[in-house]
Amino acid sequence: MPRMPESVLLGEKAKVAVRFRIPPDGKLPEKPTIESARGSEKLPKASVASIEPRSPFRPLPKEFKGPHLEMRFISLYNLPVSEATP
Protein backbone atom coordinates (compact mmCIF):
# COMPACT_ATOMS: atom_id res chain seq x y z
CA MET A 1 0.00 0.00 0.00
CA PRO A 2 1.47 3.36 -0.95
CA ARG A 3 2.21 5.76 1.83
CA MET A 4 -0.13 8.73 2.15
CA PRO A 5 1.76 12.01 1.61
CA GLU A 6 2.22 13.92 4.86
CA SER A 7 0.50 17.00 3.42
CA VAL A 8 -2.76 15.03 3.29
CA LEU A 9 -2.36 13.89 6.88
CA LEU A 10 -1.97 17.58 7.77
CA GLY A 11 -5.26 18.44 6.06
CA GLU A 12 -4.38 19.31 2.46
CA LYS A 13 -7.44 19.16 0.23
CA ALA A 14 -6.96 17.80 -3.27
CA LYS A 15 -8.58 15.95 -6.15
CA VAL A 16 -6.76 13.79 -8.69
CA ALA A 17 -8.32 12.03 -11.70
CA VAL A 18 -6.36 9.15 -13.23
CA ARG A 19 -7.29 7.37 -16.47
CA PHE A 20 -6.18 3.89 -17.49
CA ARG A 21 -7.20 1.04 -19.78
CA ILE A 22 -7.73 -2.57 -18.88
CA PRO A 23 -7.39 -4.93 -21.87
CA PRO A 24 -9.21 -8.28 -22.01
CA ASP A 25 -6.29 -10.10 -20.33
CA GLY A 26 -6.41 -7.70 -17.32
CA LYS A 27 -2.77 -6.55 -17.60
CA LEU A 28 -2.09 -2.81 -17.70
CA PRO A 29 -0.39 -2.17 -21.05
CA GLU A 30 0.76 1.32 -20.06
CA LYS A 31 1.18 3.53 -17.04
CA PRO A 32 -2.03 5.25 -15.87
CA THR A 33 -2.17 8.90 -16.94
CA ILE A 34 -3.10 11.92 -14.87
CA GLU A 35 -6.22 13.47 -16.35
CA SER A 36 -6.43 16.33 -13.85
CA ALA A 37 -4.86 17.23 -10.54
CA ARG A 38 -5.57 19.84 -7.90
CA GLY A 39 -3.16 19.89 -4.96
CA SER A 40 0.53 19.27 -4.35
CA GLU A 41 2.66 17.47 -6.94
CA LYS A 42 3.09 14.37 -4.75
CA LEU A 43 -0.61 13.50 -4.88
CA PRO A 44 -0.81 12.46 -8.56
CA LYS A 45 2.07 10.05 -7.95
CA ALA A 46 0.29 8.65 -4.89
CA SER A 47 -2.91 8.17 -6.89
CA VAL A 48 -1.11 6.28 -9.67
CA ALA A 49 0.77 4.24 -7.05
CA SER A 50 -2.58 3.10 -5.65
CA ILE A 51 -3.54 1.57 -9.03
CA GLU A 52 -0.37 0.02 -10.49
CA PRO A 53 0.24 -2.64 -7.81
CA ARG A 54 -3.25 -4.05 -8.42
CA SER A 55 -2.34 -5.10 -11.97
CA PRO A 56 -3.00 -7.58 -13.37
CA PHE A 57 -6.72 -7.23 -12.84
CA ARG A 58 -9.05 -10.15 -13.43
CA PRO A 59 -9.48 -10.88 -17.13
CA LEU A 60 -12.55 -9.27 -18.65
CA PRO A 61 -15.53 -11.58 -19.28
CA LYS A 62 -15.51 -13.44 -22.61
CA GLU A 63 -18.74 -11.61 -23.48
CA PHE A 64 -16.86 -8.29 -23.46
CA LYS A 65 -16.28 -7.43 -27.12
CA GLY A 66 -14.34 -4.15 -26.91
CA PRO A 67 -10.56 -3.70 -27.22
CA HIS A 68 -10.30 -2.48 -23.61
CA LEU A 69 -12.21 -1.11 -20.65
CA GLU A 70 -11.50 2.61 -20.11
CA MET A 71 -11.40 3.54 -16.41
CA ARG A 72 -11.25 6.83 -14.53
CA PHE A 73 -10.19 6.71 -10.88
CA ILE A 74 -10.78 9.83 -8.80
CA SER A 75 -8.86 10.28 -5.55
CA LEU A 76 -10.33 12.74 -3.08
CA TYR A 77 -8.03 13.91 -0.34
CA ASN A 78 -9.91 15.50 2.59
CA LEU A 79 -12.82 16.37 0.29
CA PRO A 80 -16.44 15.19 0.38
CA VAL A 81 -17.66 12.56 -2.10
CA SER A 82 -19.77 15.24 -3.78
CA GLU A 83 -16.48 16.58 -5.25
CA ALA A 84 -15.97 13.36 -7.23
CA THR A 85 -17.55 14.62 -10.44
CA PRO A 86 -14.85 15.06 -13.12
Secondary structure, 3 states (H helix, E strand, C coil): CCCCCHHHHCCCCEEEEEEEEECCCCCCCCCCEEEEEECCCHHHHHHHHCCHHHCCCCCCCCCCCCCCEEEEEEEEECCCHHHHCC
